[in-house]
Each structure stands twice: as C-alpha cells, then as structure tokens.
Amino acid sequence: MGCAQNRGKVDEDVIEEFESRLQFSRFTVKELKLAFSHVSGASSVSRVQIQKFIKNLKIEYSYDDQKEVFDSFIKHFEVGEDTYDLVDLLAAVFLLSNNSVEEKALAFFDLFDRRASGSLYKEDAEFAFASICEVVCRYSEGFLDEDEEAKRMHVDIWTRMKEAKVPKLIDYFFEGRAFIKYETFKTSLMKASGNTELLDITSPQSIRRALMEFVFTPHKSKVELQEMYKVRKSKAKYAFQETESSLTPRSGRNTPRNTLDSTAISKEKST
C-alpha cells in the first residue's frame, strides 16, 4: 500500500474519532430536530442557542472535548460575530446521526425544500448537494495536513471534486425534470448510496473517500501530490493564456491520467 493511501487511512481514523467525540452519532434525526426546536424556522443561531441544543441532548463534554472538538466544530459554521449558519450546521448534525439512508433522505429533503412546497427543485438540490460536500470539507480539512498551504490545496481539490461529482448526481436524480417529489428523492438517494460511480451524500466517510479516489493513487506521497498540484496550477495558467491567443487547442499533448488540470476536469464533467 502506498504512503498516501496509508496516510489517508490515518486521516480518516483521526476524523472519525473527532466525529465520535462530538457524540451526535448517539442520536436519531428526530431527536436532533427536537433538541433544535427552540430555533425552528431561523436561518442562523448564536453560540448560546447551540449550547442549549447540546444541553437538550444531555451531552456533557469534558474540558478537552469542549475545546478540541465542540469549539473546533462550530467555528466552521460561523458567518458573523456570534452568528452561525443553521442550515449548514443541521446538515452536518444530520449527517452524523445514527439514522439509515432512508431516514436521512427525509431530513435532507425537509431541510432543503426551501419553498416548503413538498417538492425539491433542481436549483435547491444543487445547493443542497454542494452544501453537504462543503460541510464535510469544513470540519474535515483541518485534519488532512499540518501546513496552511497544504490545507488550501485540499480545499481547492475538494471544490474540484464537488464540481465534478455534483452535476452527475443532479442528472441522476432529476433526469431532465425541474423538480422531484420526496419518494423519487428517497429512491434515488438510496440507489446512489450503493452506486460507486456516484456520490453518497448521506455518509461523511463516503464523501471523504470520493475525495481520496479523486486525487490519490496508491503510489502518491504527500510531496508528489504537492508537486502534482503545482504542475496543475502552472498548466491551468498556460491553458488560460493559450485560450486567449488561440481558439484551437494544441493537438498531440498527452494528459496524465491523474493530473487535476482544467482539461481533465472538463472531460470528467462532460461524461
């Protein structure tokens, strides 16, 4: 097994321990919703309101867990001074619940049915799927590398993975329709969770695994990944300049299978 794959396993173990220490996996979505009922209908919450949510669940953090886990977790949802995005926070909490895919489907459908119409519109689903990926990225990326440059690199790759995967998922769910009902959403979500070609948005582990599959190969090390990233950035810059000077792309250029340049991403989007 290669260094990067082993490192990815270590990262995943650390992140799963972090998720376990949050303790949300002890609860069902129904219990989590009930604990947050005091802010029903709001778009944002304060730290005091989040702490009330924790109290309603009867979660008691140790001093270390309070600082290392809870504080670290909620900071990723901060959108202003003592203001936290409630929709993204709930998406993360629901993801970490102990519910089945079917039960999470209903929770996500209700959360992102922003028109309260009983239908999920395509643009709302695009927002929902992207938000769920970003939620996992927010609290996971801090564990992937130690230095800030590498963290920025991973966030960039998270973004590209999302841009490659989400449109495929949308096409799979909607099949050209403008909106879908809950039963269609649930059925599609359950099928997608078992399809390795698609993104399982009900599982943080599956979302992170999609990232690893997107960027790593067994022989890649951290140093090689960083070098690959630099090459991709330079190629993207060159391609931009070339596009401005000529509408005809160069022929005869072989694109390495695992590079993440803009051409490779465009091809993946089109398939």
C-alpha positions as CSV (number, residue, x, y, z in Angstrom):
1,M,0.0,0.0,0.0
2,G,1.3,3.5,-0.9
3,C,2.2,6.2,1.5
4,A,-0.7,8.5,0.6
5,Q,-3.3,5.7,0.9
6,N,-1.9,4.8,4.3
7,R,-1.9,8.5,5.3
8,G,-5.5,8.8,4.1
9,K,-6.4,5.9,6.4
10,V,-4.7,7.6,9.3
11,D,-6.5,10.9,8.5
12,E,-9.8,9.0,8.3
13,D,-9.2,7.4,11.7
14,V,-8.5,10.8,13.3
15,I,-11.5,12.4,11.7
16,E,-13.8,9.5,12.7
17,E,-12.5,9.8,16.3
18,F,-13.3,13.5,16.2
19,E,-16.9,12.8,14.9
20,S,-17.3,10.2,17.7
21,R,-16.3,12.7,20.4
22,L,-18.9,15.1,19.1
23,Q,-21.5,12.4,20.2
24,F,-24.1,13.3,17.6
25,S,-24.0,9.7,16.3
26,R,-25.8,8.7,19.5
27,F,-29.0,10.3,18.3
28,T,-31.6,10.0,15.6
29,V,-32.6,12.8,13.3
30,K,-35.9,13.1,15.2
31,E,-34.1,13.6,18.5
32,L,-31.8,16.1,17.0
33,K,-34.7,18.1,15.4
34,L,-36.5,18.1,18.7
35,A,-33.4,19.4,20.5
36,F,-33.2,22.3,18.0
37,S,-36.9,23.1,18.1
38,H,-36.3,26.3,20.0
39,V,-34.8,27.8,16.8
40,S,-37.2,26.3,14.3
41,G,-37.5,28.4,11.2
42,A,-34.4,30.5,11.9
43,S,-31.6,30.8,9.3
44,S,-28.8,31.4,11.9
45,V,-28.2,30.8,15.6
46,S,-25.9,32.1,18.3
47,R,-23.4,30.2,20.4
48,V,-25.8,30.3,23.4
49,Q,-28.6,28.7,21.2
50,I,-26.2,26.0,20.1
51,Q,-25.2,25.3,23.7
52,K,-28.9,25.0,24.5
53,F,-29.2,22.4,21.8
54,I,-26.3,20.5,23.4
55,K,-28.0,20.7,26.8
56,N,-31.3,19.5,25.3
57,L,-29.4,16.4,24.1
58,K,-27.9,16.0,27.6
59,I,-24.4,15.9,26.0
60,E,-21.7,16.7,28.5
61,Y,-18.3,17.4,27.1
62,S,-15.1,17.2,29.1
63,Y,-12.9,20.3,29.2
64,D,-10.7,18.8,26.4
65,D,-13.6,17.8,24.2
66,Q,-15.2,21.2,24.7
67,K,-12.0,22.9,23.4
68,E,-10.7,20.4,20.9
69,V,-14.0,19.1,19.5
70,F,-17.1,21.3,20.1
71,D,-15.3,24.6,19.7
72,S,-13.4,23.4,16.7
73,F,-16.6,22.0,15.1
74,I,-18.9,25.0,15.4
75,K,-16.3,27.6,14.2
76,H,-16.6,26.2,10.7
77,F,-20.2,27.4,10.6
78,E,-19.6,30.9,11.8
79,V,-20.9,33.6,9.4
80,G,-20.6,36.6,11.6
81,E,-19.9,37.7,15.2
82,D,-21.6,35.1,17.4
83,T,-23.7,34.0,14.3
84,Y,-23.7,30.5,12.9
85,D,-25.4,29.2,9.7
86,L,-28.2,26.9,11.0
87,V,-28.9,25.1,7.7
88,D,-25.2,24.0,7.3
89,L,-25.0,23.1,10.9
90,L,-28.1,21.0,10.8
91,A,-26.8,19.3,7.6
92,A,-23.6,18.3,9.4
93,V,-25.5,17.2,12.5
94,F,-28.0,15.1,10.4
95,L,-25.1,13.5,8.5
96,L,-23.5,12.4,11.8
97,S,-26.8,10.9,13.2
98,N,-27.3,7.2,13.5
99,N,-30.1,7.1,11.0
100,S,-30.5,5.0,7.9
101,V,-30.1,6.4,4.4
102,E,-33.9,6.5,4.1
103,E,-34.3,8.5,7.3
104,K,-31.6,10.9,6.4
105,A,-33.2,11.4,3.0
106,L,-36.4,12.7,4.6
107,A,-34.3,15.0,6.9
108,F,-32.4,16.5,3.9
109,F,-35.5,16.8,1.8
110,D,-37.2,18.8,4.5
111,L,-34.1,20.9,5.3
112,F,-33.5,21.9,1.7
113,D,-37.1,22.2,0.5
114,R,-36.7,26.0,0.9
115,R,-40.1,26.8,-0.7
116,A,-41.9,24.3,1.7
117,S,-43.7,23.1,-1.4
118,G,-43.3,19.3,-0.9
119,S,-41.1,19.3,-4.0
120,L,-37.3,19.6,-4.3
121,Y,-36.4,21.9,-7.2
122,K,-33.3,21.3,-9.2
123,E,-31.6,24.5,-8.2
124,D,-32.3,23.8,-4.5
125,A,-30.9,20.3,-4.9
126,E,-27.7,21.7,-6.5
127,F,-27.4,24.0,-3.5
128,A,-28.1,21.1,-1.1
129,F,-25.6,18.6,-2.5
130,A,-22.9,21.3,-2.8
131,S,-23.6,22.4,0.8
132,I,-23.3,18.9,2.2
133,C,-19.9,18.4,0.5
134,E,-18.7,21.8,1.8
135,V,-20.0,21.0,5.3
136,V,-17.9,17.8,5.4
137,C,-14.9,19.7,3.9
138,R,-15.1,22.4,6.5
139,Y,-14.6,20.2,9.6
140,S,-12.5,17.5,7.9
141,E,-9.9,19.5,6.0
142,G,-8.2,20.7,9.2
143,F,-7.1,17.1,9.9
144,L,-5.7,16.3,6.4
145,D,-2.4,18.3,6.6
146,E,-0.4,20.3,9.1
147,D,0.6,23.4,7.0
148,E,-1.7,26.1,5.7
149,E,-0.5,25.7,2.1
150,A,-1.5,22.0,2.0
151,K,-4.8,22.8,3.6
152,R,-5.6,25.4,0.9
153,M,-4.6,22.8,-1.7
154,H,-7.0,20.3,-0.3
155,V,-9.8,22.8,-0.1
156,D,-9.2,23.5,-3.8
157,I,-9.3,19.8,-4.6
158,W,-12.5,19.4,-2.5
159,T,-14.0,22.1,-4.7
160,R,-13.0,20.4,-7.9
161,M,-14.2,17.0,-6.7
162,K,-17.6,18.6,-5.8
163,E,-17.8,20.3,-9.2
164,A,-17.1,17.0,-10.9
165,K,-19.4,14.8,-8.8
166,V,-22.5,17.0,-8.0
167,P,-23.6,17.6,-11.6
168,K,-23.6,13.8,-12.2
169,L,-25.7,13.3,-9.1
170,I,-28.2,16.0,-10.2
171,D,-28.6,14.4,-13.6
172,Y,-29.1,11.0,-11.9
173,F,-31.8,12.4,-9.6
174,F,-33.7,14.7,-11.9
175,E,-33.4,13.2,-15.4
176,G,-34.2,16.5,-17.0
177,R,-37.1,17.4,-14.6
178,A,-37.4,20.7,-12.9
179,F,-38.4,19.2,-9.6
180,I,-39.0,15.9,-7.8
181,K,-41.2,14.6,-5.0
182,Y,-39.9,13.1,-1.8
183,E,-40.4,9.4,-2.9
184,T,-38.3,10.0,-6.0
185,F,-35.7,11.8,-4.0
186,K,-35.6,9.0,-1.4
187,T,-35.4,6.2,-4.0
188,S,-32.6,8.0,-6.0
189,L,-30.7,8.7,-2.8
190,M,-30.8,5.1,-1.7
191,K,-29.7,3.8,-5.1
192,A,-26.9,6.4,-5.3
193,S,-25.6,5.4,-1.8
194,G,-24.9,1.9,-3.3
195,N,-23.5,3.1,-6.6
196,T,-19.7,3.6,-6.5
197,E,-19.9,5.8,-9.6
198,L,-22.0,8.3,-7.7
199,L,-21.5,10.4,-4.6
200,D,-23.2,9.1,-1.4
201,I,-24.2,12.4,0.4
202,T,-25.6,10.6,3.4
203,S,-22.2,9.5,4.7
204,P,-19.2,11.8,5.6
205,Q,-16.9,8.8,5.2
206,S,-18.1,8.2,1.6
207,I,-17.7,11.9,0.7
208,R,-14.2,11.8,2.0
209,R,-13.5,8.5,0.2
210,A,-14.7,10.2,-3.0
211,L,-12.1,12.9,-2.4
212,M,-9.3,10.3,-1.9
213,E,-10.3,8.4,-5.0
214,F,-10.4,11.6,-6.9
215,V,-6.9,12.8,-6.1
216,F,-4.8,9.8,-4.7
217,T,-3.3,6.8,-6.4
218,P,-1.6,4.1,-4.3
219,H,1.9,5.3,-5.1
220,K,1.4,9.0,-4.5
221,S,3.1,10.6,-1.5
222,K,2.3,14.0,0.1
223,V,5.3,15.5,-1.6
224,E,4.3,14.1,-5.0
225,L,0.7,15.4,-4.5
226,Q,2.1,18.9,-3.8
227,E,4.3,18.7,-6.9
228,M,1.3,17.5,-9.0
229,Y,-0.7,20.4,-7.6
230,K,2.0,22.9,-8.7
231,V,2.1,21.4,-12.2
232,R,-1.7,21.6,-12.5
233,K,-1.7,25.2,-11.4
234,S,1.0,26.1,-14.0
235,K,-0.8,24.2,-16.7
236,A,-4.1,25.9,-15.9
237,K,-2.3,29.3,-16.2
238,Y,-0.8,28.3,-19.5
239,A,-4.1,26.9,-20.8
240,F,-5.7,30.3,-19.9
241,Q,-3.1,32.2,-21.8
242,E,-3.3,29.9,-24.8
243,T,-7.1,30.1,-24.9
244,E,-6.9,33.9,-25.2
245,S,-4.4,33.7,-28.1
246,S,-6.0,30.8,-30.0
247,L,-9.4,29.1,-30.2
248,T,-7.8,25.9,-31.4
249,P,-6.3,23.7,-28.7
250,R,-2.9,22.1,-29.2
251,S,-3.0,18.6,-30.5
252,G,-0.7,15.8,-29.7
253,R,-0.5,16.6,-26.0
254,N,-0.9,13.6,-23.7
255,T,-2.7,14.4,-20.4
256,P,-1.5,12.2,-17.5
257,R,-4.4,10.2,-16.0
258,N,-4.1,11.5,-12.5
259,T,-3.4,15.2,-13.2
260,L,-6.1,17.6,-12.0
261,D,-5.7,20.2,-14.7
262,S,-8.7,22.1,-16.1
263,T,-8.8,19.9,-19.2
264,A,-9.2,16.7,-17.1
265,I,-11.9,18.2,-15.0
266,S,-13.8,19.4,-18.1
267,K,-13.7,15.9,-19.6
268,E,-15.0,14.4,-16.4
269,K,-17.8,17.0,-16.3
270,S,-18.9,16.1,-19.8
271,T,-19.1,12.4,-19.3
